[in-house]
């Protein structure tokens, strides 16, 4: 019997489901958007029930598109927006508050308190992360302190915390599995990178009770089985789970030390496999867990830019310059360059290597001759510039430049952006045939979890669609990066 994997990719703006065959062919795919909620400036939330509804709808539609019935799925795979934080009732599964999204900046004052109290070095050493509102731990604290009765219920063992993967597993298994994988756990400010378990001292500093935490499991293996669903039969194992960026690193088959990828989704996320080495960054990057498979943990260095594809959405929804995201390329191609216009994509603050939550997006260099095409091109180039900043920081940490960059995510379909990325980096940019490597990585993990594949077989099954080679001179690259960094200073 043919074994299919149902991959659920729960992202920031939509939930996508893919049905993957045993040769890694995508047989069916469907996506449903989820509403964005902005209670205050800088605050971002999702309705957990909207996440769950989009997950079920996308799963049904993907299986229908593939001509596959639920009983033909050998495993479910999950990949997810990582630091987004949920708390729900253990008995009913009812959310106790909207999910607080990774982009949300509401906990910046608490992060400042922790820094002023001298805790940053401890968190950095234990978790590989910085004290920033990006991560889950301070979001848990905010909910416990601001939702009436929630802390008392949490301390009484009535409340469960989870990143989105945990919430989906809880729902998929009829409330029987409260678990997470090690890659998602490494994004909470609560997990010790060396023990791969929750750190009691860090949780005490954050004010997070151990009673709310899920059990941490490897990224491939059984997380639970489906129960009581209207789109899948009972008994199908959830067998592969990873946070979206780690899943994309796995999906790009970056299994060897030094291999790197950048995912261009809502944000841009650069990861490099460092193997069993927990590499501490001196240049504003994060140290994180890539995955644990077959008893071996791979670590990674990560650089996170909060805004990438979201900047193109802003061109569409905020400025009305385009009707669809792909139009950004055709509009930008109407001019040979940005005409001196520079865009800093700090629409949700600046992530690595700056970590300035107070930074804001800016357009500089505007003249009377600046057109919509110049702005569109500046926005696309701004995405590439911020990724180049991440690559430079990573090269500085490792003491050597990267040899190539593998790319994925929706915005990597933009040829102008990918060519400019190669130009400003000075290294080849490699785009795979299947750019949905986030969902593919989770599928690969699930296949390993049920014994369908091993890692060497996965490497043989992947293919490159297009290679973008750099055309800029070194002097041109240096001059353009200097102009961008001047703009960042203004932001």
Secondary structure, DSSP 4 states (H G I P E B T S, - for coil): ---EEEEEEE-SSEEEEEEE-TTS-EEEEEEEE---B-SSTT--EE-HHHHHHHHHHHHHHHHHHHT--GGGEEEEEEEE-SS-EEEEETTT--BSSPEEPTT--TTHHHHHHHHHTT-HHHHHHHHS--S-TTSHHHHHHHHHHHSTTHHHHHHTT-EEEEEHHHHHHHHHTTT---EEEHHHHTTSS-EETTTTEE-HHHHHHHT--GGGPPEEE-SEEEEEE--S-SSS-TT-EEEEEEEHHHHHHHHTT--STT-EEEEESSSEEEEEEEET-----SSS-EEEEEEEETTEEEEEEEEEES-SHHHHHIIIIIS-S-SSTTHHHHHHTTSSS-TT-EEE--TT-B-TTT-BTT---EEE---TT--HHHHHHHHHHHHHHHHHHHHHHHHHHHTS--SEEEEESGGGG-HHHHHHHHHHHTSEEEEES---HHHHHHHHHHHHHTTS--HHHHHHH--EEEEE---S-HHHHHHHHHHHHHHHHH-
